[in-house]
């Protein structure tokens, strides 16, 4: 039995299908999908084609995957709906009112570092030395984001980071893809 799902010529593995389903379930009208580590760009392509989001930003740190994503976005004629950005995580993403962010396929340490840097951006820049966590949470609340997280390793470290930094786990699920178990978490700040 074939497990790949095909919609408008985009084939998703079971792992990618779970990510897309989580985006569909948790995205609200007007949200921008940001796919960090987009590789080939299939998640944003699928989610835009399926109507889960109207606009997406595909992000990768490496030029090779970004070139593949650019080719795929052009092949599906979605250049007006999917922006491509060469960036280290979310570093070049400005504050947007509401995003749903996919960070999957990398380790827990990398994801933790991306989220820690993003938290400062959402709060309007570096915190003054006297500013406490409560104030940070007040500033951050104005720019809520939902994250679909799929760490390949160091999951306990990531869960500890969520707990210590006020991330709320909205959902968690697992999928078996080609004999390997993958865990996914939907978290909000």
Secondary structure, 3 states (H helix, E strand, C coil): CCCCEEECCEEECHHHHHHHHHHHHHCCCCCEEEEECCCCCHHHHHHHHCCCCCEEEEEECCHHHHHHHHHHHHHCCCCCCEEEEECCCCCCCCCCCCEEEEEEEECHHHHHHHHHHHHHHHCCCCCCCCCCHHHHHHHHHCCCEEEEEEECCCHHHHHHHHHHCCCEEEEEEEEEECCEEEEEEEEEC
